[in-house]
Amino acid sequence: MSALIEFTKSELIEISDAISATLDRYLSAGDTERHEKQYGTLTLLHEAQAKILPVAFSFTLADTAWGPERAQRIADLRIEMGLPATPTEAERSGWR
């Protein structure tokens, strides 16, 4: 059963800002604990923010200077970890 969770626009803005800060930290450190490989952390946070932006700000990641660049940095880091640039369904099903 799926429950709908509602957030205010202010809450979505704060969540988006927190996602950006977290992704910046992971990417600048190189995801040393390999959370992307085990949990898909970078991918899932990036995808969550992609869903938040149109509601909170009325634009998409593609409309920003940093969205596509960050997606590429995530893809590059995944490749460095020996993963495909884009997660496979099999990989996603193994994330905890």
PyMOL commands that place a pseudoatom at each C-alpha (Angstrom):
pseudoatom trace, name=CA, resn=MET, resi=1, chain=A, elem=C, hetatm=0, pos=[0.000, 0.000, 0.000]
pseudoatom trace, name=CA, resn=SER, resi=2, chain=A, elem=C, hetatm=0, pos=[1.341, 3.390, -0.969]
pseudoatom trace, name=CA, resn=ALA, resi=3, chain=A, elem=C, hetatm=0, pos=[0.674, 6.486, 1.123]
pseudoatom trace, name=CA, resn=LEU, resi=4, chain=A, elem=C, hetatm=0, pos=[0.654, 9.971, -0.309]
pseudoatom trace, name=CA, resn=ILE, resi=5, chain=A, elem=C, hetatm=0, pos=[2.852, 12.409, 1.584]
pseudoatom trace, name=CA, resn=GLU, resi=6, chain=A, elem=C, hetatm=0, pos=[2.219, 16.093, 1.093]
pseudoatom trace, name=CA, resn=PHE, resi=7, chain=A, elem=C, hetatm=0, pos=[4.805, 18.829, 1.514]
pseudoatom trace, name=CA, resn=THR, resi=8, chain=A, elem=C, hetatm=0, pos=[4.475, 22.587, 1.421]
pseudoatom trace, name=CA, resn=LYS, resi=9, chain=A, elem=C, hetatm=0, pos=[6.361, 24.497, -1.248]
pseudoatom trace, name=CA, resn=SER, resi=10, chain=A, elem=C, hetatm=0, pos=[8.714, 25.814, 1.465]
pseudoatom trace, name=CA, resn=GLU, resi=11, chain=A, elem=C, hetatm=0, pos=[9.427, 22.269, 2.635]
pseudoatom trace, name=CA, resn=LEU, resi=12, chain=A, elem=C, hetatm=0, pos=[10.161, 21.158, -0.929]
pseudoatom trace, name=CA, resn=ILE, resi=13, chain=A, elem=C, hetatm=0, pos=[12.572, 24.059, -1.379]
pseudoatom trace, name=CA, resn=GLU, resi=14, chain=A, elem=C, hetatm=0, pos=[14.400, 23.082, 1.824]
pseudoatom trace, name=CA, resn=ILE, resi=15, chain=A, elem=C, hetatm=0, pos=[14.503, 19.417, 0.792]
pseudoatom trace, name=CA, resn=SER, resi=16, chain=A, elem=C, hetatm=0, pos=[15.891, 20.371, -2.621]
pseudoatom trace, name=CA, resn=ASP, resi=17, chain=A, elem=C, hetatm=0, pos=[18.560, 22.559, -1.016]
pseudoatom trace, name=CA, resn=ALA, resi=18, chain=A, elem=C, hetatm=0, pos=[19.515, 19.711, 1.336]
pseudoatom trace, name=CA, resn=ILE, resi=19, chain=A, elem=C, hetatm=0, pos=[19.751, 17.298, -1.596]
pseudoatom trace, name=CA, resn=SER, resi=20, chain=A, elem=C, hetatm=0, pos=[22.052, 19.711, -3.444]
pseudoatom trace, name=CA, resn=ALA, resi=21, chain=A, elem=C, hetatm=0, pos=[24.312, 20.098, -0.406]
pseudoatom trace, name=CA, resn=THR, resi=22, chain=A, elem=C, hetatm=0, pos=[24.462, 16.348, 0.154]
pseudoatom trace, name=CA, resn=LEU, resi=23, chain=A, elem=C, hetatm=0, pos=[25.228, 15.576, -3.481]
pseudoatom trace, name=CA, resn=ASP, resi=24, chain=A, elem=C, hetatm=0, pos=[27.915, 18.263, -3.554]
pseudoatom trace, name=CA, resn=ARG, resi=25, chain=A, elem=C, hetatm=0, pos=[29.582, 16.675, -0.503]
pseudoatom trace, name=CA, resn=TYR, resi=26, chain=A, elem=C, hetatm=0, pos=[29.415, 13.153, -1.942]
pseudoatom trace, name=CA, resn=LEU, resi=27, chain=A, elem=C, hetatm=0, pos=[30.744, 14.250, -5.320]
pseudoatom trace, name=CA, resn=SER, resi=28, chain=A, elem=C, hetatm=0, pos=[33.556, 16.417, -3.942]
pseudoatom trace, name=CA, resn=ALA, resi=29, chain=A, elem=C, hetatm=0, pos=[34.703, 13.559, -1.696]
pseudoatom trace, name=CA, resn=GLY, resi=30, chain=A, elem=C, hetatm=0, pos=[34.368, 10.966, -4.457]
pseudoatom trace, name=CA, resn=ASP, resi=31, chain=A, elem=C, hetatm=0, pos=[31.774, 8.878, -2.564]
pseudoatom trace, name=CA, resn=THR, resi=32, chain=A, elem=C, hetatm=0, pos=[34.549, 7.239, -0.567]
pseudoatom trace, name=CA, resn=GLU, resi=33, chain=A, elem=C, hetatm=0, pos=[32.150, 4.909, 1.262]
pseudoatom trace, name=CA, resn=ARG, resi=34, chain=A, elem=C, hetatm=0, pos=[30.695, 3.706, -2.059]
pseudoatom trace, name=CA, resn=HIS, resi=35, chain=A, elem=C, hetatm=0, pos=[27.094, 4.502, -1.153]
pseudoatom trace, name=CA, resn=GLU, resi=36, chain=A, elem=C, hetatm=0, pos=[26.227, 4.775, -4.846]
pseudoatom trace, name=CA, resn=LYS, resi=37, chain=A, elem=C, hetatm=0, pos=[27.328, 1.215, -5.497]
pseudoatom trace, name=CA, resn=GLN, resi=38, chain=A, elem=C, hetatm=0, pos=[25.488, -0.254, -2.520]
pseudoatom trace, name=CA, resn=TYR, resi=39, chain=A, elem=C, hetatm=0, pos=[22.433, 1.994, -2.198]
pseudoatom trace, name=CA, resn=GLY, resi=40, chain=A, elem=C, hetatm=0, pos=[22.223, 4.141, -5.340]
pseudoatom trace, name=CA, resn=THR, resi=41, chain=A, elem=C, hetatm=0, pos=[22.441, 7.211, -3.116]
pseudoatom trace, name=CA, resn=LEU, resi=42, chain=A, elem=C, hetatm=0, pos=[23.665, 9.710, -5.701]
pseudoatom trace, name=CA, resn=THR, resi=43, chain=A, elem=C, hetatm=0, pos=[21.308, 8.509, -8.421]
pseudoatom trace, name=CA, resn=LEU, resi=44, chain=A, elem=C, hetatm=0, pos=[18.258, 8.375, -6.153]
pseudoatom trace, name=CA, resn=LEU, resi=45, chain=A, elem=C, hetatm=0, pos=[18.882, 11.809, -4.646]
pseudoatom trace, name=CA, resn=HIS, resi=46, chain=A, elem=C, hetatm=0, pos=[19.378, 13.294, -8.111]
pseudoatom trace, name=CA, resn=GLU, resi=47, chain=A, elem=C, hetatm=0, pos=[16.162, 11.651, -9.321]
pseudoatom trace, name=CA, resn=ALA, resi=48, chain=A, elem=C, hetatm=0, pos=[14.251, 12.844, -6.254]
pseudoatom trace, name=CA, resn=GLN, resi=49, chain=A, elem=C, hetatm=0, pos=[15.394, 16.396, -6.851]
pseudoatom trace, name=CA, resn=ALA, resi=50, chain=A, elem=C, hetatm=0, pos=[14.303, 16.101, -10.489]
pseudoatom trace, name=CA, resn=LYS, resi=51, chain=A, elem=C, hetatm=0, pos=[10.787, 15.404, -9.199]
pseudoatom trace, name=CA, resn=ILE, resi=52, chain=A, elem=C, hetatm=0, pos=[10.866, 18.228, -6.651]
pseudoatom trace, name=CA, resn=LEU, resi=53, chain=A, elem=C, hetatm=0, pos=[12.123, 21.095, -8.822]
pseudoatom trace, name=CA, resn=PRO, resi=54, chain=A, elem=C, hetatm=0, pos=[9.091, 21.472, -11.122]
pseudoatom trace, name=CA, resn=VAL, resi=55, chain=A, elem=C, hetatm=0, pos=[6.765, 21.629, -8.107]
pseudoatom trace, name=CA, resn=ALA, resi=56, chain=A, elem=C, hetatm=0, pos=[8.936, 23.826, -5.887]
pseudoatom trace, name=CA, resn=PHE, resi=57, chain=A, elem=C, hetatm=0, pos=[10.505, 26.124, -8.489]
pseudoatom trace, name=CA, resn=SER, resi=58, chain=A, elem=C, hetatm=0, pos=[8.593, 25.624, -11.776]
pseudoatom trace, name=CA, resn=PHE, resi=59, chain=A, elem=C, hetatm=0, pos=[11.709, 24.497, -13.659]
pseudoatom trace, name=CA, resn=THR, resi=60, chain=A, elem=C, hetatm=0, pos=[13.551, 21.229, -14.251]
pseudoatom trace, name=CA, resn=LEU, resi=61, chain=A, elem=C, hetatm=0, pos=[17.113, 20.051, -13.721]
pseudoatom trace, name=CA, resn=ALA, resi=62, chain=A, elem=C, hetatm=0, pos=[17.645, 20.384, -17.457]
pseudoatom trace, name=CA, resn=ASP, resi=63, chain=A, elem=C, hetatm=0, pos=[16.783, 24.089, -17.155]
pseudoatom trace, name=CA, resn=THR, resi=64, chain=A, elem=C, hetatm=0, pos=[19.690, 24.689, -14.780]
pseudoatom trace, name=CA, resn=ALA, resi=65, chain=A, elem=C, hetatm=0, pos=[23.397, 25.088, -15.437]
pseudoatom trace, name=CA, resn=TRP, resi=66, chain=A, elem=C, hetatm=0, pos=[24.235, 22.579, -12.701]
pseudoatom trace, name=CA, resn=GLY, resi=67, chain=A, elem=C, hetatm=0, pos=[21.675, 19.791, -13.260]
pseudoatom trace, name=CA, resn=PRO, resi=68, chain=A, elem=C, hetatm=0, pos=[23.119, 18.213, -16.421]
pseudoatom trace, name=CA, resn=GLU, resi=69, chain=A, elem=C, hetatm=0, pos=[26.668, 18.798, -15.178]
pseudoatom trace, name=CA, resn=ARG, resi=70, chain=A, elem=C, hetatm=0, pos=[25.886, 17.034, -11.902]
pseudoatom trace, name=CA, resn=ALA, resi=71, chain=A, elem=C, hetatm=0, pos=[24.230, 14.141, -13.751]
pseudoatom trace, name=CA, resn=GLN, resi=72, chain=A, elem=C, hetatm=0, pos=[27.442, 13.767, -15.767]
pseudoatom trace, name=CA, resn=ARG, resi=73, chain=A, elem=C, hetatm=0, pos=[29.573, 13.849, -12.604]
pseudoatom trace, name=CA, resn=ILE, resi=74, chain=A, elem=C, hetatm=0, pos=[27.401, 11.093, -11.120]
pseudoatom trace, name=CA, resn=ALA, resi=75, chain=A, elem=C, hetatm=0, pos=[27.754, 9.039, -14.330]
pseudoatom trace, name=CA, resn=ASP, resi=76, chain=A, elem=C, hetatm=0, pos=[31.539, 9.565, -14.318]
pseudoatom trace, name=CA, resn=LEU, resi=77, chain=A, elem=C, hetatm=0, pos=[31.793, 8.493, -10.670]
pseudoatom trace, name=CA, resn=ARG, resi=78, chain=A, elem=C, hetatm=0, pos=[29.691, 5.401, -11.396]
pseudoatom trace, name=CA, resn=ILE, resi=79, chain=A, elem=C, hetatm=0, pos=[32.041, 4.463, -14.241]
pseudoatom trace, name=CA, resn=GLU, resi=80, chain=A, elem=C, hetatm=0, pos=[35.047, 4.936, -11.940]
pseudoatom trace, name=CA, resn=MET, resi=81, chain=A, elem=C, hetatm=0, pos=[33.369, 2.450, -9.552]
pseudoatom trace, name=CA, resn=GLY, resi=82, chain=A, elem=C, hetatm=0, pos=[33.034, -0.098, -12.357]
pseudoatom trace, name=CA, resn=LEU, resi=83, chain=A, elem=C, hetatm=0, pos=[29.301, 0.527, -12.762]
pseudoatom trace, name=CA, resn=PRO, resi=84, chain=A, elem=C, hetatm=0, pos=[27.447, 1.508, -15.933]
pseudoatom trace, name=CA, resn=ALA, resi=85, chain=A, elem=C, hetatm=0, pos=[26.873, 5.250, -16.319]
pseudoatom trace, name=CA, resn=THR, resi=86, chain=A, elem=C, hetatm=0, pos=[23.138, 4.674, -15.880]
pseudoatom trace, name=CA, resn=PRO, resi=87, chain=A, elem=C, hetatm=0, pos=[21.859, 2.135, -13.350]
pseudoatom trace, name=CA, resn=THR, resi=88, chain=A, elem=C, hetatm=0, pos=[20.309, -1.028, -14.728]
pseudoatom trace, name=CA, resn=GLU, resi=89, chain=A, elem=C, hetatm=0, pos=[17.023, -2.418, -13.432]
pseudoatom trace, name=CA, resn=ALA, resi=90, chain=A, elem=C, hetatm=0, pos=[18.938, -5.374, -11.969]
pseudoatom trace, name=CA, resn=GLU, resi=91, chain=A, elem=C, hetatm=0, pos=[21.222, -2.977, -10.104]
pseudoatom trace, name=CA, resn=ARG, resi=92, chain=A, elem=C, hetatm=0, pos=[18.267, -0.951, -8.827]
pseudoatom trace, name=CA, resn=SER, resi=93, chain=A, elem=C, hetatm=0, pos=[16.556, -4.077, -7.533]
pseudoatom trace, name=CA, resn=GLY, resi=94, chain=A, elem=C, hetatm=0, pos=[19.640, -4.835, -5.410]
pseudoatom trace, name=CA, resn=TRP, resi=95, chain=A, elem=C, hetatm=0, pos=[19.755, -1.457, -3.718]
pseudoatom trace, name=CA, resn=ARG, resi=96, chain=A, elem=C, hetatm=0, pos=[18.689, -1.662, -0.100]
for i in range(1, 96): cmd.bond("trace and resi %d" % i, "trace and resi %d" % (i + 1))
show_as sticks, trace
zoom trace
